[in-house]
Amino acid sequence: MFLIKQKKKIQLTDALLKIKKELNKNHKNSLVPLLPKEERLLHEIIQNTIIHNKNNLTRTKAYLDFYQRHPEIHWAFLGHMVSRNGGWNMTDLKGELLSKLVSKKEAIAFFTFLERGNWLIFQDAYPQFLVYEESMKRGQNLFHLLPHLHISSFMFTIWNHFWKDRNPYLLAIALIINEQNYLEIRIINNQTFKKQVFETFEFKIQEILSMNHIIFPYLENNQIVLVGQTLNHFESLHERILLGKRLYNILFDHPERLKKTVHWAITHSHTGSRKDYWPHLFNDVNEGVPGVEWKTRLKSCQIESSCPRFYSPRLPYAWKNSIHEKAEIKDWYTNWQVIQYLVDSKEKVDGEIKHDYCKTLEKLERAGIAKKTITFLN
């Protein structure tokens, strides 16, 4: 288990000291025998999760629907917005800009990687939400069901603490920690993904071109605004957790921005196409004329007049639903020191990203033209 990189010792609050004590007590959870009605509830939760875990669109909608029912569960909305970005990354592989830089085989490998991660997180997080929801309906703590769903002992402790403490920040950051550790075991350390994705030249290009932008759109004076962050070291668990905390701050440290982002999400259904937020640059219908395009169309996030927009397909037209193998059953939690991530650093994050994102699109367009030119000359 990793330790947080730090120069001075972090002072734990009373709440975190309680969590530390409970984690040490709950580290090896034993399964509590269930009543027949609890067995039925468990089956319903599993089936409900399967139904909503068909593809990126169904997952993303399920997160938002849950958040609207339970706005105290902040991670549900953060998960919704990050999942939207996952869908946009999936369709990019079949879109006009990126498809010129990756082969069909590479696109399939990258999609499989993105889809597997999206699927894994949902099948771990959503059952937790459903257990919480049922607990709220009954006015009864039902988190003893979590071990039966193979949820980490870390989250078993956190949910029990939340049931008493009702601290939405601690729960949201704990879910960030949990999901990133969950992915670490099943995606980052997966030898197939290491070979087919992380070690490929194209994955390195993504980092060089800063393609790993996570953007949150909202409307301000009838104009779309983008905020977000960029992750340049996807393979670092530490960096992914810190990124998650910054993304949380971008949304939940700014009540007016949060309100506008939620409104945008509710009024703009997720399709997977980047047309969802920038229809002046992207279209889910291919407007291009067959043939060789040699000139750039994009400048300062505007398309040159009379030029077609970039093709960004809807998810169902880009990829079919995937069939997944069952997730590996293994608890990542081993060391209480992970709770140091729960300390609020009070970091102020404004989230300005539009300039960098526009520059990335320009780089991608030029890289695609350069590759097409080389191919044509050869």
Secondary structure, DSSP 8 states (H G I E B T S, - for coil): ------SS-----HHHHHHHHHHHHHSS-------HHHHHHHHHHHHHHHHHTSSHHHHHHHHHHHHHH-TT-HHHHHHHHHHHHHHHHHHHTTSTTGGGTS-HHHHHHHHHHHHHHHHHHHHHHHHHHHHHHHHHHHTS--GGGGGGGT--HHHHHHHHHHHHH--HHHHHHHHHHHHHHHHIIIIIT-HHHIIIIITSHHHHHHHHTT--EEEEEEEETTEEEEEEEE-S-TT-HHHHHHHHHHHHHHHHT-HHHHHHHHHHHHHS---SSGGGT-TTTEESS----SS---S--EETTEE-TT---EE---HHHH-----------------GGGGGGGS--------B-HHHHHHHHHHHHHHHHHHHHHHHH-
